């Protein structure tokens, strides 16, 4: 895989991870969302006023566009495993940005994901 192709795919993954972090940040305004229709409606109204929610949706939209560019350049069987890097980015960024803890077991899993993606990109 060429570096430019990987760059497009990785940019899509990074935008997607950013969207996840933005959505999680937006839910801090509501706390846990009740699974009932009224709970979802009420929380949805609260989240709609949080800028992080709208930035997360924008990041999702851009991630699709950027991912399509990368996907048009490489076989899907080679591109799709790169999405696993989203787990890595999200976990590592949630630590400083959201105060989430990355345990030793989770960190070991992250290293395994990185090794797997490296192997796939080399094929």
Buried (B, 14 or more C-beta within 10 A) or exposed (E): BEEEBBEBBBBBBBBBBBBBBBBBBBBEBBEEBEEEEEEEEBBEEBBEEBEBBBBBBBBBEBBEEBBEBBBEBBEEEBBEBBBBBBBBBBBBBBBEEEEBEEEEEEEEBBEEBBEEBEEBBEE
